[in-house]
Amino acid sequence: MSASRRVGIIGVGFGSQVYVPAFASEGWDVVALCSRHADKARKAADAAGVPDIHTDPLELIARRDIDAVGIVTPPGAHHDLTLAALAAGKHVMCEKPFALDAGQATAMRDAAERSGKTAMIGHEFRHTPQRAYIKALLDDGYIGRFQLCTIELFLDRYVTPQPRPATWMALAAEGGGILGALGSHYIDGLRHWFGDVKSVTGRLLTLRPDLADATGRIVEAETDDAFVFTLEFASGGIATMIASFAATPARGAKIAVMGDCGTLIAEQPGPNPMEDGVVAASRGGSPLQPLATPPRYTPFTDSRDHRLMAFRLLVRDFNDGIARGTSPSPNFTDALRCQQVLDAVRESSRAGRTIAVG
């Protein structure tokens, strides 16, 4: 890839922690960062050696010397910024969750297809060794016919002695809530393993609603901090997930995938799969035994951040897509399908019934 390709990153949280070093490590010049707050943008840019900052994302998008844009804002801004970036002729890497609803997601997908630009969604979990190995085992028929998957994710981020500070994560208009923040990753992973979703039953909960606003006044969160859903797949089989940011003690995640011939189990200590994850497996009723993850699923390590290896592999796919004139998966069609499932979980929670998808 030509070293002359340049990218601008909008957002300096996960954007500066992962997007900037990932793109820089995979052959891009990161030439600009954008934040609404100039001091935050300058601090992040100085730390990363990025020359320019912006406080207006549309100014960054309009730059003629930028080939691609990384959109790492709260999801409420994804739709408008993505459409602007595609209209300006930029390739786009958009962070998850993709949009506020499937209507926005459809418009984003359609704009990407019309543009001919490479457009991908930040579901880098597909590239973590544990998840990639499970995908390979499933494709090889290790468990036989898929029947059931269960996922538990229990974290204590919202277990605080005093009401936690109010952020965009508590605002519905910004696309906050744990369902979007982490549920979207798992829904994408389930679709990657088992195919499209046929129907959804779900429930959203707010177990710790009290927040402190900027003045210290107690306000209530508008979004979920726990959820439960059941997905039925068009190809057969069911997946269930229960998750919470308000559980104590934190117990990380456990995934069990069961078929008519075997079982696969993966665990992790926190919200993100680790570089050195292990898969436990059983076939034909034998005891569970750990399977050594083949080295090909960990082509390198990156000590700067445990999320970087997977995200750098995602950027490599992005690079390949640009070279070939395609949008590799996970692309905006994958993002739309995931958004449809997120919408169905929310609708099911409101209506108290199973929702058909597609």
N, C-alpha and C positions, 0 to 999 in steps of 0.2 A: 504494500500500500504506500502511496506517495506520502512523504512526510509533510507535504504542503497542505494536506487536508486540515481544516480548522473547525473547532466546535466551540459553541458557547453554552454555558450551563446556567439555567434559571433555577435558583434555589441553592442555599448554602448550608443546609443541614446534611441530609444524606447526599446531597449534591456534591458538597466539598469533601465529605468523608469517603465516598465510594465512586461517584461518577467521575470526578476530576482525576484521581489517580488511575482509575481503570482506563479511561480514554487515553491519558498520557502514556500509560504503559503499553498500549496497543497501537501506537503510531500516530496519534492525533496531537496537534498543537491546541491546547486549551487556551484560548485567547481572551476570554471574557467570562466573568461571573456576574450574576444579577441577583439582587435582593432589594426588597422595599426599603431596607435600612442601609444607608451608605456605609456606616461604620462596620456593620457585619460583613458587608460585601468586601470592603477593603481589608479587613482582618483576615478573612478567608483567602482572598486573592494573594495577599502578601505571604501567607503561610504556604501556599501552593506554588508560588512563583508565577501567578497568572497576571498578565500586564494590565488588563482593563477591567473596569467595573461599570455596572449600570444599575440604576434604580427603577428604570422603566423597561419591562421585558420586551415591549414592542420595538424599542430602540435597538436592543441586542438582536432581535429577529431580523430587523431591516438591514443589518450590516452586510455589505456586499462581500466582505472577506471571510464570511462564515459559511461553511458547507452544511453543517448539521447543528441541531439544537437538542440539548437534553432538558426535558421539562420535569423538574423535581419539586414542584410546588404542591400545596394542598390540592386535592382533586377538584375542588370547585373551580379552579382556574384552568384545568387541563383542556377543556373543550375549546375555549376561545384562543388559547395560546397555540394549541396544535393546529387549528385551522389557519391561524395567522402564519405559522411557520411553514406549513405546506404551501400556502398561497405565495409565500416569498421564495419558494423553490428550495427549501431546506429539507434534508433528511431529518427524521425525528426519532428519538428514543424517549418515550413517555413513561413516567413512573406509574406504578399501580397505586390505588385502584384507578381504573382508566377514566371514568366519568361519573357524573351524578346519577345517570340513568341510561337505559338502553337507547333512548331517543338521541341523546348526545353521542353515545358510542357509535350509533349507526352513521351519524353525520361525519364523525371523525374517520371511520373506516372508509366511507364512500369518498371523502376528500383525499385520503391517502391513495386509493385506487386510481382516482382521476389524475393525481399528480405524477404518478409513475416514480415517486421517490421511495426510498426504503423507510419503512415505518414499523417500529417494534415497540413492544411493551416490556417493562422491567420485571419480568418473572424469571429472575436468575436462579430461583430454587431448582429449576429443571436441570441445571448444570452442577448441582452439588453431588458429590460422589455417591452418597447414600441413595438419593432419589434417582440418579441416572442408572445406578446398578439395579435398583428395583425395576425400573422400566425395561432394562435388558432381560432380567429374569422373567418378567411377565411375558415379554415378546417371545422368549424361548419356551414358554409353556411350563415353567417350573411349578406353578400351583394348579395347573390344569384350567378348568373353566372357572373364571372369576365369579364369586358369589357374594362376598361381603367384605367391606373395609370399615374399620372403626378408627377414629382419630380423637385423641384427648389432648388438649393444650391448656395448661393451667399456669398462669403467671400472676405475680403479685404487684405489678406496676402501680395499681391504683389502691393498694393497701397502705394507707398513710395515717399517722396519728391525727392530723388535721386535714380539712378539705384541701385537695390538691389544687394547684393553679389552673384556672380555666385557659384552655388553648383551643386551636381550631379543631382538634380531635373531638371536642364536645359539641360542635356546631353542625347541624344537619346541612345547612347551606354550603358548608365547606367540604362536605363529604366525609365527616369524621365517623368514628366508631370502629370497634375491633373487627367487625365483619369485613369492612373494606380493607382495613390496615393489614390484617393477617389472613382473614378468611379468604380473600381474593387469591392469595398465593396458594392456599390449599385447594381451592376450587380449580385453579388452573392446573395444579399437579394431578388432581383426580381426573380431569378431562384428558390430560396428556397420557395417563395410564389406561383409562377405561373408555374413552370416547365421549360423545355428546350426551348431555343430560336430558332425560325425558320428562321428569317431573320432580318437584321440590316441595318438601314440607319443612317449615322452619319456625323458630321463635327467637325474638330478640329480647334481651333483658338489660336493665340498668340497675345493677346491684349496689353501686356506690355513686349516687347521683350528685352529692354535694360537692360544689367547687367554690373556689375563692376567686372573684374577679380582680381586676387591677387595683381596685380600691379596698379590697379585703372583704367586700360584701359577699355573702353566701348566695350562690345561684345554683340552678339545677342543670345538669347535662341534658342535652337534647338527643344524644346518641347512645348506642349500646356499648356496654362493657363486658357483655357475655352473649353467647348465642348457642343455639342447637339447630342442626339441620339434618335432614335425610334426603339424599339424592338417589333417584332411580335412573339407571342408564339405559339408553336406547338399545344397547347391545346385550342388556341383562346385567343383573347384579345391583347391589345397593351399597351406598356409603353413608355413614353417619359421622358427624363431628360435633363435639361439645368443646367450647373454649371460653376462657374468662381471663380478663386482666385483674380481676378482683378476688382471686383465690389465694389462700394462704395455708400452708407454705407453698411457694412455687414448686411445680413438679415437672416443668418442661413439657415435652410432647412425646406421645407414643402413638405409632401408627401400626395397625395390624391389617394385613391383606390376606384374605382367606379364599381358597378355591376348593374344588372337589378332590384335588390331589395333594395340596400342600398349603403352607402358611409362611408368610414373610412378616417380620416385625422389625421396626426401626424406632429408635429412641433418640432424643436429643435433650440437652439440659436447659435450653432456652428457646426463644422464638424462632431462631434460624438453624437450619441444618449445619452441622460442622464439617470441616474438611476431612476429618478422620472418622466419619461415621461408620458404624458396623451394622450389617444386616443379619439378623438371626433367622434361621430357616428350618422348616421341617417338611418332609415329604413322606407320604404313606404312613402317617402315624408315628414316625420316629421322633425322638426328643429334639427339641429346638437346639440348634448348634450355630455358633457364629460363623458367618462366611467372610473370608478375607476379601475386602473390596479390591478388585483388580487395579493395578497401578494406572491403567489407561484412564480411569475415571478421576485421577488426581494428577494431571499432566505437569503441574507445578504447584508450589505453595507461595503464599504472599503474607509475610509476617506483619505487614502494616495493619491489616484488618481481616478477620476471618471470613468476611463476606466478599473479599476482593477476587479470589480465584474464580468463583462462579460468575461474578459480574464481568470479569475480563473475558471469560469464554463467551458470554453473551455479546460483548462488544466485538469479538472476533467474528461471530455470526453476522453482526451488523456490517462489519467491513466486507464480508463475503457477499452479503446482499447488495451492497452498493456496487461492488465489482461486477456482479451478475445482473444487476437491474431488477432484483427481486426483494421481497420482504420475508426473510426466513421466520419460521415459527420460533417463539411466540410473537405473532404479528397482530395487526389491528383486528383481524377477523377473530383470532383467539381471544383478544381483549373484549370484543363485543359479546362473544359467547359466554365468557365469564361474567360480564356485566348483566346479561340476561338472567343468569342464575342468582346473582346478588339481588337483582330486582325481585325475583320470584321468592327468595327467602323473606324479604321485607313485606311483600304482598301477603305471603302465607301467614306471617306473624300478625298482620293487621286483620286479615279475614278469617283466620282460624281454620284454613282448609288447605288441601294440596293444590299446587299450581302447576299447570302444564307449561313446559318450556318449548320454544321454537314454533 
